[in-house]
């Protein structure tokens, strides 16, 4: 019974540590989307004619989606390595 509890606690600690990769990816994604949302419209104004255009949505969402996707890939690799 105690050995099973120790195994469960170790698995929970490992999973919590591995989830930090997703947390870091979300934070980096937020900063990347803000940077791209400010930089791309200033640098290439013809791509984003207005703040409500489809180009502006891509400037804000694509960097975030890429960073979160990479974080998920890193998380899955870490879980696969720790099996």
SEDO-444025 format. One line per field, with one value per atom (N, C-alpha, C): atom name; residue number from 1; residue in one letter; x, y, z. Coordinates in pm, whole numbers, always signed. Example, Ala and Ser with C-alpha at 12.3 -4.5 7.8 and 13.67 -1.06 7.14 Angstrom:
name = (N, CA, C, N, CA, C)
resi = (1, 1, 1, 2, 2, 2)
resn = (a, a, a, s, s, s)
xx = (+1319, +1230, +1320, +1285, +1367, +1290)
yy = (-569, -450, -330, -225, -106, +3)
zz = (+780, +780, +780, +708, +714, +787)
This chain:
name = (N, CA, C, N, CA, C, N, CA, C, N, CA, C, N, CA, C, N, CA, C, N, CA, C, N, CA, C, N, CA, C, N, CA, C, N, CA, C, N, CA, C, N, CA, C, N, CA, C, N, CA, C, N, CA, C, N, CA, C, N, CA, C, N, CA, C, N, CA, C, N, CA, C, N, CA, C, N, CA, C, N, CA, C, N, CA, C, N, CA, C, N, CA, C, N, CA, C, N, CA, C, N, CA, C, N, CA, C, N, CA, C, N, CA, C, N, CA, C, N, CA, C, N, CA, C, N, CA, C, N, CA, C, N, CA, C, N, CA, C, N, CA, C, N, CA, C, N, CA, C, N, CA, C, N, CA, C, N, CA, C, N, CA, C, N, CA, C, N, CA, C, N, CA, C, N, CA, C, N, CA, C, N, CA, C, N, CA, C, N, CA, C, N, CA, C, N, CA, C, N, CA, C, N, CA, C, N, CA, C, N, CA, C, N, CA, C, N, CA, C, N, CA, C, N, CA, C, N, CA, C, N, CA, C, N, CA, C, N, CA, C, N, CA, C, N, CA, C, N, CA, C, N, CA, C, N, CA, C, N, CA, C, N, CA, C, N, CA, C, N, CA, C, N, CA, C, N, CA, C, N, CA, C, N, CA, C, N, CA, C)
resi = (1, 1, 1, 2, 2, 2, 3, 3, 3, 4, 4, 4, 5, 5, 5, 6, 6, 6, 7, 7, 7, 8, 8, 8, 9, 9, 9, 10, 10, 10, 11, 11, 11, 12, 12, 12, 13, 13, 13, 14, 14, 14, 15, 15, 15, 16, 16, 16, 17, 17, 17, 18, 18, 18, 19, 19, 19, 20, 20, 20, 21, 21, 21, 22, 22, 22, 23, 23, 23, 24, 24, 24, 25, 25, 25, 26, 26, 26, 27, 27, 27, 28, 28, 28, 29, 29, 29, 30, 30, 30, 31, 31, 31, 32, 32, 32, 33, 33, 33, 34, 34, 34, 35, 35, 35, 36, 36, 36, 37, 37, 37, 38, 38, 38, 39, 39, 39, 40, 40, 40, 41, 41, 41, 42, 42, 42, 43, 43, 43, 44, 44, 44, 45, 45, 45, 46, 46, 46, 47, 47, 47, 48, 48, 48, 49, 49, 49, 50, 50, 50, 51, 51, 51, 52, 52, 52, 53, 53, 53, 54, 54, 54, 55, 55, 55, 56, 56, 56, 57, 57, 57, 58, 58, 58, 59, 59, 59, 60, 60, 60, 61, 61, 61, 62, 62, 62, 63, 63, 63, 64, 64, 64, 65, 65, 65, 66, 66, 66, 67, 67, 67, 68, 68, 68, 69, 69, 69, 70, 70, 70, 71, 71, 71, 72, 72, 72, 73, 73, 73, 74, 74, 74, 75, 75, 75, 76, 76, 76, 77, 77, 77, 78, 78, 78, 79, 79, 79, 80, 80, 80, 81, 81, 81, 82, 82, 82, 83, 83, 83)
resn = (x, x, x, x, x, x, x, x, x, x, x, x, x, x, x, x, x, x, x, x, x, x, x, x, x, x, x, x, x, x, x, x, x, x, x, x, x, x, x, x, x, x, x, x, x, x, x, x, x, x, x, x, x, x, x, x, x, x, x, x, x, x, x, x, x, x, x, x, x, x, x, x, x, x, x, x, x, x, x, x, x, x, x, x, x, x, x, x, x, x, x, x, x, x, x, x, x, x, x, x, x, x, x, x, x, x, x, x, x, x, x, x, x, x, x, x, x, x, x, x, x, x, x, x, x, x, x, x, x, x, x, x, x, x, x, x, x, x, x, x, x, x, x, x, x, x, x, x, x, x, x, x, x, x, x, x, x, x, x, x, x, x, x, x, x, x, x, x, x, x, x, x, x, x, x, x, x, x, x, x, x, x, x, x, x, x, x, x, x, x, x, x, x, x, x, x, x, x, x, x, x, x, x, x, x, x, x, x, x, x, x, x, x, x, x, x, x, x, x, x, x, x, x, x, x, x, x, x, x, x, x, x, x, x, x, x, x, x, x, x, x, x, x, x, x, x, x, x, x)
xx = (+82, +0, +87, +189, +277, +360, +407, +486, +402, +275, +187, +166, +152, +136, +263, +380, +506, +517, +474, +478, +384, +266, +171, +222, +284, +340, +454, +540, +650, +597, +492, +433, +371, +307, +247, +353, +463, +572, +635, +655, +714, +622, +492, +396, +389, +395, +394, +517, +632, +756, +751, +695, +686, +588, +485, +387, +444, +557, +620, +660, +685, +718, +600, +479, +361, +340, +361, +346, +443, +568, +668, +630, +580, +540, +424, +331, +218, +268, +357, +411, +490, +575, +651, +556, +451, +352, +281, +249, +183, +275, +402, +496, +522, +530, +554, +435, +315, +197, +185, +219, +217, +323, +443, +550, +514, +461, +422, +303, +213, +97, +135, +247, +293, +393, +479, +587, +540, +465, +424, +339, +239, +162, +245, +344, +428, +526, +580, +680, +619, +505, +438, +292, +266, +128, +30, +78, -14, -69, -3, -54, -172, -171, -274, -336, -438, -495, -571, -627, -697, -682, -719, -707, -807, -910, -1012, -995, -881, -861, -817, -825, -782, -632, -557, -411, -371, -444, -415, -443, -548, -577, -465, -414, -303, -177, -154, -36, -43, -162, -177, -188, -254, -282, -179, -120, -26, +97, +165, +280, +240, +124, +78, +53, -13, -43, +85, +181, +307, +380, +388, +459, +389, +258, +184, +197, +193, +212, +350, +452, +587, +597, +531, +529, +461, +354, +285, +374, +449, +542, +650, +706, +809, +751, +629, +563, +544, +498, +478, +610, +715, +848, +896, +880, +921, +842, +714, +633, +676, +709, +753, +888, +977, +1109, +1103, +1005, +997, +913, +871, +793, +881)
yy = (-119, +0, +126, +129, +246, +259, +147, +151, +204, +168, +218, +369, +416, +559, +634, +579, +641, +649, +545, +545, +652, +666, +767, +909, +930, +1063, +1096, +1000, +1021, +1053, +983, +1008, +1148, +1189, +1323, +1432, +1413, +1510, +1518, +1405, +1402, +1471, +1444, +1504, +1655, +1700, +1843, +1911, +1847, +1903, +1909, +1806, +1804, +1908, +1939, +2039, +2179, +2199, +2330, +2366, +2268, +2295, +2362, +2319, +2381, +2521, +2539, +2671, +2771, +2730, +2817, +2848, +2749, +2771, +2870, +2865, +2959, +3101, +3117, +3250, +3305, +3222, +3265, +3295, +3217, +3241, +3373, +3408, +3537, +3651, +3644, +3750, +3754, +3638, +3633, +3691, +3661, +3713, +3864, +3915, +4060, +4126, +4069, +4125, +4122, +4010, +4001, +4091, +4103, +4190, +4336, +4374, +4512, +4533, +4436, +4453, +4438, +4338, +4312, +4425, +4476, +4587, +4713, +4738, +4856, +4837, +4717, +4690, +4668, +4599, +4568, +4613, +4741, +4790, +4738, +4696, +4645, +4506, +4435, +4305, +4320, +4429, +4450, +4587, +4596, +4727, +4790, +4708, +4763, +4667, +4716, +4633, +4518, +4524, +4419, +4326, +4333, +4251, +4109, +4022, +3883, +3875, +3965, +3968, +3996, +4083, +4114, +3993, +3919, +3799, +3697, +3682, +3589, +3637, +3768, +3821, +3791, +3787, +3763, +3616, +3537, +3398, +3297, +3319, +3220, +3202, +3309, +3285, +3213, +3246, +3180, +3032, +3000, +2861, +2781, +2841, +2771, +2741, +2839, +2819, +2716, +2721, +2623, +2484, +2475, +2345, +2287, +2371, +2323, +2281, +2353, +2314, +2179, +2155, +2026, +1913, +1940, +1839, +1807, +1910, +1888, +1811, +1844, +1773, +1626, +1596, +1456, +1381, +1447, +1382, +1352, +1447, +1425, +1311, +1305, +1195, +1063, +1060, +937, +891, +985, +951, +899, +943, +906, +780, +712, +590, +477)
zz = (+0, +0, +0, +85, +94, -33, -87, -211, -326, -330, -434, -420, -297, -272, -311, -280, -319, -471, -540, -687, -743, -685, -731, -707, -591, -561, -657, -685, -779, -919, -961, -1093, -1098, -990, -985, -991, -917, -920, -1058, -1123, -1257, -1357, -1347, -1439, -1418, -1294, -1265, -1323, -1309, -1362, -1515, -1577, -1722, -1775, -1700, -1745, -1745, -1682, -1686, -1828, -1913, -2053, -2123, -2094, -2155, -2098, -1969, -1908, -1968, -1983, -2044, -2188, -2261, -2401, -2410, -2316, -2317, -2292, -2196, -2165, -2285, -2343, -2460, -2576, -2592, -2696, -2679, -2557, -2531, -2571, -2529, -2565, -2715, -2778, -2923, -2999, -2955, -3025, -3007, -2890, -2869, -2955, -2958, -3040, -3189, -3236, -3377, -3406, -3311, -3329, -3336, -3278, -3286, -3399, -3421, -3518, -3662, -3693, -3831, -3888, -3817, -3875, -3897, -3813, -3831, -3947, -3958, -4061, -4199, -4203, -4329, -4321, -4337, -4319, -4424, -4539, -4641, -4605, -4513, -4469, -4373, -4299, -4197, -4221, -4305, -4336, -4219, -4129, -4013, -3896, -3779, -3658, -3658, -3741, -3744, -3863, -3928, -4048, -4012, -4109, -4091, -4069, -4132, -4114, -3970, -3905, -3764, -3675, -3707, -3630, -3644, -3766, -3788, -3715, -3712, -3642, -3493, -3438, -3294, -3258, -3342, -3305, -3353, -3468, -3522, -3432, -3385, -3296, -3168, -3113, -2992, -3018, -3128, -3161, -3186, -3251, -3277, -3147, -3058, -2931, -2843, -2837, -2756, -2816, -2948, -3014, -2987, -2991, -2958, -2812, -2723, -2582, -2562, -2636, -2627, -2679, -2785, -2839, -2736, -2673, -2570, -2453, -2412, -2302, -2336, -2456, -2496, -2503, -2549, -2553, -2412, -2320, -2181, -2118, -2143, -2088, -2148, -2278, -2342, -2286, -2257, -2205, -2062, -1984, -1843, -1819, -1923, -1903, -1863)
